[in-house]
Amino acid sequence: MAETTDSHANWYTISPEVVGQELQVDPAKGLSMAVAQKRLQQYGPN
């Protein structure tokens, strides 16, 4: 997953399509259970 801390400090200023690309997710489909579990382990809960 892309590092987001400095590259997009103001997520609200970019389009949903770009956010999806940066976070490597299709907003229409969401994350698979496997990817969601992996990200939960890697980054913790929201």
C-alpha positions in Angstrom: 0.0 0.0 0.0 1.2 3.5 -0.8 2.7 5.6 2.0 0.1 8.3 2.6 1.4 10.4 5.4 3.1 13.1 3.4 2.0 12.4 -0.2 -1.7 13.3 0.5 -2.1 15.2 3.7 -5.4 16.6 2.6 -7.3 13.6 1.2 -10.5 15.7 0.8 -8.8 17.7 -2.0 -8.4 14.7 -4.4 -10.9 12.8 -6.3 -12.4 9.5 -5.1 -10.8 7.8 -8.1 -7.3 8.9 -7.1 -7.9 7.9 -3.5 -8.9 4.4 -4.7 -5.8 4.2 -6.8 -3.5 5.4 -4.0 -5.1 2.9 -1.5 -5.2 0.1 -4.1 -8.9 -0.5 -3.8 -11.9 -0.5 -6.1 -14.4 1.7 -4.2 -17.3 -0.1 -5.9 -16.1 -3.5 -4.7 -14.2 -2.7 -1.5 -11.5 -5.0 -0.1 -11.6 -8.7 -0.1 -11.7 -10.4 3.3 -8.1 -11.5 2.9 -6.8 -8.0 2.0 -8.9 -6.5 4.8 -7.4 -8.9 7.3 -3.9 -8.3 6.1 -4.3 -4.5 6.4 -5.9 -4.9 9.8 -2.9 -6.8 11.0 -0.5 -4.4 9.3 -2.1 -1.0 10.2 -4.4 -1.9 13.1 -8.1 -0.9 13.4 -9.5 2.5 12.2 
